[in-house]
Amino acid sequence: MEQATVAPAADRTPFVEMRQIVKRFGGLVAVNHVDLDLYAGECVGVLGHNGAGKTVLIKVLSGVYTPDEGTIKVHGQEMHFRNPHDARTAGIETIHQTLALADNLDGPGNLFLGRELLTPWRTLDSRRMEYEARNVIKRLNPNFKNILDPVLRMSGGQRQSVAIARALYFNARILIMDEPCAALGPAETRMVLETIKRLKAEGIGIFLISHEMHDVFEVCDRATVMKNGSVVGMVRMEDVTQDEVLQMIIQGKRPGQALAA
């Protein structure tokens, strides 16, 4: 199916360019010649039913899968990710729906898990880790004070803040957020959405995977809709309604486009 191209007004190099990405699993084509891009300071929704291919596509970008065809560029430079570490080195961090936090550790312990700061005597520098954690978390949620509690005792929104802070501290400029508001209450969802807006204002680019259409329309600038491994179309949120995007997801066609015979 022909893809609709929607480019931002500004003529600038995208943070991310994925071109003609193909990923196969045996005889199954999970991602079929997909294009996707992301610019600084914008949020792009990646939408579609389960099995549409969006998760596989994002796992290609995050280094979990190697594409069978196509190219990935980050800041204009072609990349060949062999694993998630390569993607993180390029400034791409994924905030998984499960958050991948250690429940028994506090905020600083999770933020620096596996990348602990050490004193000159090679012991854990707990004071510096707490200081750094408070600074980065304050950017996201100024009211979050109890960072020394085990994350098991934190709210869902606070746990999201810890996971996002971990990515930002290690200089991520591109965030992949997988269902960040799933299972959150209204107040915590509001906090996460406000965090996304603040990150955009700082020039960070965000891919948002979400089934919550209201959230997508609140924080996303554009959205790519996928079905059966292919792109139905990319749209600007200001140009479409929620019903039109739902039509794209369900029927696999752009607004005003006839269904394929």
C-alpha positions as a printed Julia matrix, in Angstrom:
261×3 Matrix{Float64}:
   0.0     0.0    0.0
   1.34    3.45  -0.91
   2.47    5.45   2.08
   1.5     9.06   2.64
   4.45   11.27   3.51
   3.9    14.1    5.94
   7.01   16.19   6.56
   7.34   18.82   9.28
   7.41   22.39   8.07
  11.0    22.92   9.09
  13.57   21.59   6.64
  16.01   19.92   9.0
  17.71   16.6    9.57
  15.5    14.12  11.38
  16.65   12.59  14.65
  15.59    9.22  13.2
  15.01    8.03   9.64
  13.83    4.48   9.03
  13.52    3.72   5.35
  11.95    0.65   3.71
  12.39   -1.49   6.83
  11.56   -5.18   6.37
  11.58   -7.79   9.13
  10.68  -11.41   8.5
  10.24  -14.34  10.84
  10.39  -17.37   8.57
   7.56  -16.96   6.08
   5.89  -14.2    8.09
   6.6   -10.63   7.02
   6.08   -8.75  10.29
   7.24   -5.37   8.93
   6.83   -4.71   5.22
   8.83   -1.82   3.68
   7.99    0.71   6.38
   9.18    4.32   6.54
   9.22    6.24   9.81
  10.92    9.41  10.96
  11.17   11.64  14.02
  12.33   15.22  14.5
  13.67   17.04  17.52
  11.01   18.19  19.97
   8.15   16.18  18.52
   6.16   13.15  19.56
   5.15   10.65  16.9
   2.49    8.08  17.7
   2.91    4.54  16.38
  -0.59    3.08  16.26
  -2.34   -0.12  15.29
  -4.02   -3.22  16.62
  -2.01   -6.0   18.24
  -0.15   -7.77  15.43
  -0.01   -4.67  13.25
   3.8    -4.7   13.3
   4.4    -1.61  15.43
   6.16   -3.47  18.26
   8.47   -5.32  15.86
   9.27   -2.05  14.08
  10.18   -0.35  17.34
  12.27   -3.35  18.41
  14.23   -2.93  15.18
  14.92    0.69  16.13
  15.88   -0.25  19.69
  18.36   -2.9   18.54
  16.41   -5.98  19.66
  15.93   -7.15  16.05
  18.16   -6.64  13.01
  16.22   -5.57   9.9
  16.3    -7.89   6.89
  16.1    -4.9    4.55
  16.16   -1.13   4.82
  18.26    1.53   6.52
  18.25    3.36   9.84
  19.81    6.79  10.22
  20.25    8.66  13.5
  21.1    12.37  13.18
  21.79   11.73   9.49
  24.29    8.92  10.07
  23.48    5.38   8.97
  23.44    2.91  11.84
  23.7    -0.87  12.1
  22.43   -1.87  15.53
  23.54   -5.34  16.62
  21.91   -5.15  20.06
  20.13   -2.71  22.42
  23.48   -1.43  23.73
  24.3    -0.11  20.25
  20.97    1.73  20.15
  21.52    3.23  23.62
  24.99    4.38  22.55
  23.29    6.23  19.68
  21.02    8.01  22.18
  17.93    5.8   21.85
  16.28    4.58  25.05
  13.14    2.48  25.43
  10.72    2.93  28.33
   9.02   -0.45  28.37
   5.47   -0.94  29.59
   6.89   -3.11  32.39
   9.43   -0.3   33.16
  12.15   -2.88  33.99
  12.64   -1.54  37.51
  13.97   -3.43  40.53
  11.17   -3.19  43.1
  13.47   -3.54  46.12
  15.73   -0.64  45.1
  15.04    3.08  45.58
  15.01    5.74  42.86
  18.79    6.33  42.68
  19.44    2.59  42.87
  17.25    2.0   39.83
  18.51    5.01  37.93
  22.12    3.82  38.19
  21.44    0.06  38.16
  24.33   -1.55  36.29
  26.0     1.85  35.82
  26.7     2.77  39.45
  28.83    5.81  40.31
  31.94    5.04  42.34
  34.18    7.01  44.69
  37.94    7.26  44.06
  38.22    4.28  46.42
  35.96    2.19  44.14
  33.08    2.1   46.59
  29.5     3.07  45.74
  29.09    6.85  45.75
  25.58    6.83  47.21
  25.51   10.55  48.01
  26.39   11.56  44.46
  23.9     9.12  42.98
  21.15   10.56  45.18
  22.15   14.11  44.22
  22.17   13.31  40.5
  18.9    11.41  40.74
  17.14   14.28  42.51
  18.32   16.74  39.87
  17.12   14.75  36.88
  13.83   13.67  38.5
  13.12   17.29  39.44
  13.1    18.11  35.71
  10.29   15.63  35.21
   8.24   15.88  38.38
   9.1    18.74  40.76
   6.72   17.34  43.41
   8.4    13.92  43.54
  10.25   13.96  46.89
  10.26   10.36  48.13
  12.9     9.07  45.74
  14.59    7.07  48.51
  11.56    4.8   48.92
  11.75    1.37  47.27
  10.0     1.72  43.91
   7.58   -0.99  45.07
   6.04    1.67  47.33
   5.91    4.36  44.64
   2.89    5.28  42.56
   2.7     4.29  38.92
   3.45    7.85  37.82
   6.48    8.05  40.09
   7.77    4.76  38.72
   7.42    6.17  35.21
   9.43    9.22  36.32
  12.26    6.98  37.57
  12.33    5.02  34.3
  12.34    8.2   32.18
  14.96    9.84  34.43
  17.25    6.86  33.91
  17.07    7.38  30.15
  17.62   11.14  30.34
  20.56   10.96  32.72
  22.44    8.82  30.23
  21.89   11.4   27.48
  19.04    9.85  25.53
  17.72   12.24  22.89
  15.26    9.75  21.42
  12.73    8.01  23.66
  10.51    5.08  22.77
   7.59    4.99  25.21
   5.51    1.82  25.16
   2.03    2.35  26.63
   3.32    4.73  29.34
  -0.15    5.37  30.78
  -1.38    1.79  30.86
  -2.98    0.92  34.22
  -2.49    4.47  35.55
  -5.25    6.5   37.14
  -6.35    9.89  35.76
  -4.02   11.95  37.98
  -0.98    9.79  37.18
  -1.84    9.77  33.47
  -1.98   13.56  33.56
   1.47   13.64  35.17
   2.96   11.4   32.48
   1.41   13.45  29.67
   2.76   16.67  31.19
   6.17   15.01  31.41
   6.04   14.18  27.7
   5.23   17.82  26.94
   8.21   18.99  29.01
  10.51   16.55  27.24
   9.35   17.84  23.87
  10.06   21.4   25.01
  13.63   20.29  25.8
  14.07   19.09  22.2
  13.78   15.38  22.9
  12.09   13.25  20.24
   9.55   10.67  21.36
   7.93    7.66  19.72
   4.72    6.87  21.6
   3.05    3.48  21.32
  -0.44    3.82  22.75
  -3.98    2.54  22.4
  -5.36    5.6   24.22
  -6.5     7.91  21.43
  -7.11   10.84  23.77
  -3.49   10.68  24.96
  -2.21   10.45  21.39
  -4.13   13.54  20.34
  -2.97   15.48  23.39
   0.77   14.97  23.08
   1.55   13.7   19.56
   2.34   15.97  16.62
   2.05   13.18  14.03
   1.04    9.54  13.98
   1.92    6.55  11.85
  -0.81    3.93  11.59
   0.14    0.33  10.81
  -1.92   -2.69   9.81
  -0.7    -6.17   8.84
   2.93   -5.05   8.9
   2.49   -2.11   6.51
   1.93    1.61   6.98
  -1.62    2.75   6.32
  -0.5     6.37   6.47
   1.16    9.11   8.48
  -0.98   12.06   9.52
  -0.68   15.31  11.42
  -2.91   15.25  14.45
  -4.23   18.73  13.62
  -5.48   17.46  10.25
  -7.56   14.47  11.43
 -10.17   13.53  13.99
 -10.03   10.66  16.43
 -12.7     8.86  14.42
 -10.63    9.17  11.24
  -7.56    7.68  12.95
  -9.67    4.85  14.34
 -10.93    4.23  10.8
  -7.34    3.95   9.62
  -6.55    1.46  12.39
  -9.64   -0.7   11.85
 -10.15   -0.52   8.08
  -6.55   -0.02   6.96
  -7.24    3.01   4.8
  -6.65    6.73   4.99
  -9.58    9.14   5.29
 -11.31    9.43   1.93
  -9.42    6.45   0.46
 -11.33    3.51  -0.97
 -10.59    0.08   0.46
  -8.28   -2.04  -1.65
 -10.11   -4.59  -3.81
